[in-house]
Each structure stands twice: as structure tokens, then as C-alpha cells.
Amino acid sequence: VRDLTALGIAAIVGAGIFSTIGKASFDGGPGIVFLFIFVAIACGFSALCYAEFASMVPVSGSAYTYAYVAFGEIVAWIIGWDLLMEYAIGNIAVAISWSDYFTTLLAGLGFTIPAYLTMDFWTAQAMLSPEAIAAWTNAPTLLGIKIICDLPAFFIVVLITYITYIGIQESRNSANAMVALKLAVIFIVIVVGAFYVKPENWSPFLPNGIAVVLRGTAAVFFAYIGFDAISTTAEEAKNPQRDLPRSMIYSLIICTVIYVAIALVLTGMVNYTQLDVGDPLAFVFQKINMSWLAGIIAVSAVIATASVMLVFQVGQPRIW
């Protein structure tokens, strides 16, 4: 149960807690906590359905297998491809996000990777930003083709795939280590940030009304859906009928508490109108002259994003 819960937390608490939570707080104010609670309840019903299926059909394959049992081969075939696209394309987005965090972290340490090695070919060719123009202009040419690729994203995919390829125990140990580190940093952020919370920043609690808060449901649900990856490990679980339902519910509860606590600390430390930034956690601690903690958060964001990739890489071959 502990290992499966860690897998769920690894998938759910990803880069979103370090980046998109700021934009959501900017739009909805401190009342954004209602969004996380609302989505958690909706996901809870979904998780209970998964849990029921996982105990009835304890084999790998997630929703593909459940659809096969419930509706037959054609519906399962469609859902199987949906899942593969979700896991593969989702991981592409996460790998690019990891690359951005990693290059920013290296830049902070004084190491700079050329722009043409941190960007994809089509973005560089469009030349819609100064970085893209620099990448296209400075890229070396081989046989008339510009050598442009997102090298950090490529390497992290290779590394994560290698860990997954070695075996489930190594994947589990890696996920557990990353989750432990990630939760430790989040705990430090919440505890330290709590001392700098000003309750007046929580007023008004719902500046733009509940409708604006709930507008972010789709984006947050996308982050929460990581619990679905737990069900792909049914054949590796010692007692799937008991362990899968518990781990899904536990991971949802733990992640909801984390998201709500982080949102309250963020909106309490600074006014919500200042949180429309790419790295809100680092931003609020720089505001109170604690740049060392901002650096730790940057490292944690790199680890958090890698842990999301690991869980989806573990799930993908099981669906295949």
C-alpha cells in the first residue's frame, strides 16, 4: 500500500504545484482551495470506480482491461489507444517542462546550454521569440539541416526508460526516493511559509466569485488523474483487491491536503494579484529575502517532474 500510494503521489504532485498553482491563485484568489477540494471529490468517485474494477479484474492494463470486460473488444481498442496517447503525449509535455526547469536551474548555477539544444526544431524555425531567433541563428548545420533538438528532454526520457526497463523494484525505489525528497521540500515550504502568512491577504477570499475558481477544473483534474496510473500495476501488487483501492484513496487525500496547504500559504504570504508568475513558490520566498529556499524549490521541481515521467513510463508498457 505504501509503495502504491507513493506512485500515486509521484504522479499527482508534479510540476503543477511549483508552477500552475500560481496562475490558478491569480485567477481565483485564496478561494482556489475550493477548486482542489471539488476536484478531489470528483476524482474520489472516479477512483472508487477504478478500485471496484481493480478488485474485480486484477490484471494490468488499467481502463483498457476494464472496458474489455464491460463493453467488449472494439470499445477497449479505442480506450487503449486513448490511454497510450494520454501517457505518451502527456510524457512529452512533462519532458519538455522538465527540460525548462533543468536549464533554468543550470543557469542559476552559472552553466548555460545553447538555445538550439533546449528547443524543438519547429519552435526555433518559427522564430517567434528572442530565444527561438538565437537558436535558429546559432544552430550548426549538417547536410543542409539545422541541428536543433531539446537534448535535456531527450536524455531524461532515456534515463527514466532505462530505470523502468531494469524492473519494477528499481522503479518503485526510485519513485519512493523522489516522493520522499519532494514531500520534504513541500513540508519545509509550508512550515517556513506559515510564519510569513498575513491573514489580511486572504480577504476577499473569493474576489472573482466561485465561477472563476471552478473554471480551472479541467486543468487541475488533468494533474489529479495520476491516480489512474496506480491501476496499471495490478499484476505487480501482492494483494491488488485490497491494496489498489486503499492506495488510490490515500494518494488523493494526501495530495489534496498538500495542494490546499500550499495554496493557503502562497495566497497568505503575498496578495493573490502578484502570483501570475511561472514559479510562484520561488517568487514568494525571494520576496522575503530567502533565496536559498528558492534554490531548493528549483531542485525539487526538477525531481517532481521526473517522478511524474517515471510513473507514466511504468504504466505505458503495461497498457501495451
RAQUIMO-V445750 format. One record per residue. N is the residue number from 0. PHI is phi in radians with two decimals (* if undefined). PSI is psi in whole degrees, 0 to 359 (none if undefined). BURIAL is b if it has 24 or more other C-alpha atoms within 12 Angstrom, else e. Layout:
n={N,N}
phi={PHI,PHI}
psi={PSI,PSI}
burial={BURIAL,BURIAL}
This chain:
n={0,1,2,3,4,5,6,7,8,9,10,11,12,13,14,15,16,17,18,19,20,21,22,23,24,25,26,27,28,29,30,31,32,33,34,35,36,37,38,39,40,41,42,43,44,45,46,47,48,49,50,51,52,53,54,55,56,57,58,59,60,61,62,63,64,65,66,67,68,69,70,71,72,73,74,75,76,77,78,79,80,81,82,83,84,85,86,87,88,89,90,91,92,93,94,95,96,97,98,99,100,101,102,103,104,105,106,107,108,109,110,111,112,113,114,115,116,117,118,119,120,121,122,123,124,125,126,127,128,129,130,131,132,133,134,135,136,137,138,139,140,141,142,143,144,145,146,147,148,149,150,151,152,153,154,155,156,157,158,159,160,161,162,163,164,165,166,167,168,169,170,171,172,173,174,175,176,177,178,179,180,181,182,183,184,185,186,187,188,189,190,191,192,193,194,195,196,197,198,199,200,201,202,203,204,205,206,207,208,209,210,211,212,213,214,215,216,217,218,219,220,221,222,223,224,225,226,227,228,229,230,231,232,233,234,235,236,237,238,239,240,241,242,243,244,245,246,247,248,249,250,251,252,253,254,255,256,257,258,259,260,261,262,263,264,265,266,267,268,269,270,271,272,273,274,275,276,277,278,279,280,281,282,283,284,285,286,287,288,289,290,291,292,293,294,295,296,297,298,299,300,301,302,303,304,305,306,307,308,309,310,311,312,313,314,315,316,317,318,319}
phi={*,-1.08,-1.16,-1.18,-1.10,-1.08,-1.07,-1.10,-1.12,-1.03,-1.37,-1.44,-1.54,-1.87,-1.15,-0.97,-1.23,-1.69,-2.32,-1.17,-1.09,-1.19,-1.11,-1.11,-1.18,-1.11,-1.30,-1.86,1.31,-1.02,-1.13,-1.06,-1.05,-1.13,-1.11,-1.12,-1.19,-1.07,-1.17,-1.08,-1.16,-1.06,-1.16,-1.05,-1.10,-1.09,-1.12,-1.13,-1.12,-1.03,-1.09,-1.08,-1.14,-1.07,-1.39,-1.37,-2.21,-1.40,-2.21,-1.22,2.17,0.94,-1.11,-1.05,-1.11,-1.14,-1.17,-1.07,-1.20,-1.44,-2.09,1.83,-1.23,-1.14,-1.07,-1.09,-1.04,-1.12,-1.17,-1.02,-1.20,-0.99,-1.11,-1.09,-1.16,-1.08,-1.24,-1.27,-1.20,-1.03,-1.23,-1.09,-1.09,-1.18,-1.11,-1.16,-1.09,-1.04,-1.04,-1.10,-1.08,-1.15,-1.18,-1.13,-1.10,-1.11,-1.07,-1.14,-1.59,1.68,-1.86,-2.06,-1.65,-0.94,-1.03,-1.28,-1.82,-2.25,-2.53,-1.47,-1.00,-1.23,-1.13,-1.14,-1.11,-1.17,0.90,-1.67,-2.46,-0.99,-1.14,-1.15,-1.08,-1.10,-1.11,-1.19,-1.24,-1.62,-1.15,-1.21,-2.07,-2.23,0.92,1.40,-1.94,-1.20,-1.53,-2.30,-2.78,-1.55,-1.11,-1.03,-1.09,-1.12,-1.15,-1.19,-1.14,-1.08,-1.09,-1.11,-1.10,-1.12,-1.05,-1.12,-1.15,-1.04,2.79,-1.22,-1.15,-1.15,-1.10,-1.09,-1.09,-1.12,-1.10,-1.05,-1.12,-1.15,-1.15,-1.05,-1.14,-1.11,-1.18,-1.10,-1.15,-1.08,-1.08,-1.07,-1.02,-1.16,-1.16,-1.16,-1.09,-1.04,-1.26,-1.90,-1.29,-1.99,-0.95,-1.11,-1.21,-1.50,-2.04,-1.31,-1.31,-2.18,-1.08,-1.96,1.49,-1.21,-1.08,-1.18,-1.08,-1.28,-1.13,-1.50,-0.98,-1.04,-1.12,-1.28,-1.06,-1.03,-1.24,-1.25,-1.18,-0.98,-1.08,-1.12,-1.18,-1.06,-1.19,-1.27,-1.67,-0.98,-1.33,-1.56,-1.27,-1.20,-2.42,-1.03,-1.05,-1.63,-1.37,-1.11,-1.03,-1.07,-1.15,-1.09,-1.17,-1.04,-1.12,-1.11,-1.12,-1.05,-1.18,-1.13,-1.04,-1.09,-1.07,-1.12,-1.10,-1.11,-1.09,-1.15,-1.16,-1.03,-1.28,-1.47,-1.30,-2.33,-1.15,-0.98,-1.19,-1.67,-1.66,-1.42,-2.27,-1.25,-2.28,-1.06,-1.13,-1.12,-1.06,-1.19,-1.40,-1.21,-1.11,-1.82,1.03,-2.13,-1.12,-1.06,-1.27,-1.07,-1.17,-1.12,-1.11,-1.09,-1.13,-1.12,-1.11,-1.11,-1.19,-1.05,-1.18,-1.14,-1.17,-1.10,-1.05,-1.05,-1.11,-1.26,-1.23,-1.18,-1.27,-1.06,-1.12,-1.26,-1.29,-0.97}
psi={318,314,319,321,320,321,317,316,320,322,324,314,83,214,340,322,339,348,292,339,332,313,319,319,325,320,318,351,191,335,0,340,329,327,314,321,317,313,323,321,315,316,328,317,317,317,324,323,314,316,318,314,318,327,330,321,77,59,160,163,346,224,336,310,318,320,324,316,319,319,344,183,320,311,318,320,315,313,324,315,324,313,316,320,319,314,317,308,324,318,330,314,319,321,320,319,317,317,319,313,317,315,324,318,315,320,321,333,0,7,130,127,133,144,328,352,7,21,151,160,315,324,317,318,327,332,49,358,160,323,318,319,316,319,314,322,319,352,136,159,135,119,39,3,132,131,96,125,157,86,315,319,320,314,321,325,317,314,312,319,321,316,316,322,323,314,169,328,317,321,317,313,319,316,316,316,316,320,318,315,317,314,326,316,317,320,316,315,314,314,311,315,328,330,343,9,134,111,332,338,343,4,124,146,325,74,328,12,164,332,319,323,312,350,336,9,313,315,319,323,323,321,321,336,358,336,338,333,336,322,342,344,19,323,341,343,141,321,77,324,325,317,321,311,315,313,324,312,317,314,323,314,312,314,325,315,318,310,316,315,316,318,318,319,314,309,342,330,318,162,140,334,347,1,10,63,162,330,75,323,313,322,314,328,334,328,330,22,43,62,332,323,327,323,319,321,321,318,317,324,322,316,318,317,322,324,325,315,319,314,318,329,328,320,325,309,334,329,319,none}
burial={b,b,b,b,b,b,b,b,b,b,b,b,b,b,b,b,b,b,b,b,b,b,b,b,b,b,b,b,b,b,b,b,b,b,b,b,b,b,b,b,e,e,b,b,e,b,b,b,b,b,b,b,b,b,b,e,b,b,b,b,b,b,b,b,b,b,b,e,e,e,e,e,e,e,e,e,e,e,b,b,e,e,b,b,e,b,b,b,e,b,b,b,b,b,b,b,b,b,b,b,b,b,b,b,b,e,e,e,e,e,e,e,b,b,b,b,b,b,b,b,b,e,e,b,b,e,e,e,e,e,b,b,e,b,b,b,e,e,b,e,e,e,e,e,e,e,b,b,b,b,b,b,b,b,e,b,b,e,e,b,b,e,b,b,e,e,e,b,e,e,b,b,b,b,b,b,b,b,b,b,b,b,b,e,b,b,e,b,b,b,e,e,b,b,e,b,b,e,e,e,b,b,e,e,b,b,e,e,e,e,e,e,b,b,e,b,b,e,e,b,b,b,b,b,b,b,b,b,b,b,b,b,b,b,b,b,b,e,e,b,b,e,b,b,b,b,b,b,b,b,b,b,b,b,b,b,b,b,b,b,b,b,b,b,b,b,b,b,b,b,b,b,b,b,b,b,e,b,b,b,b,b,b,b,b,e,e,e,e,e,e,e,b,b,b,b,b,b,b,b,b,b,b,b,b,b,b,b,b,b,b,b,b,b,b,b,b,b,b,e}
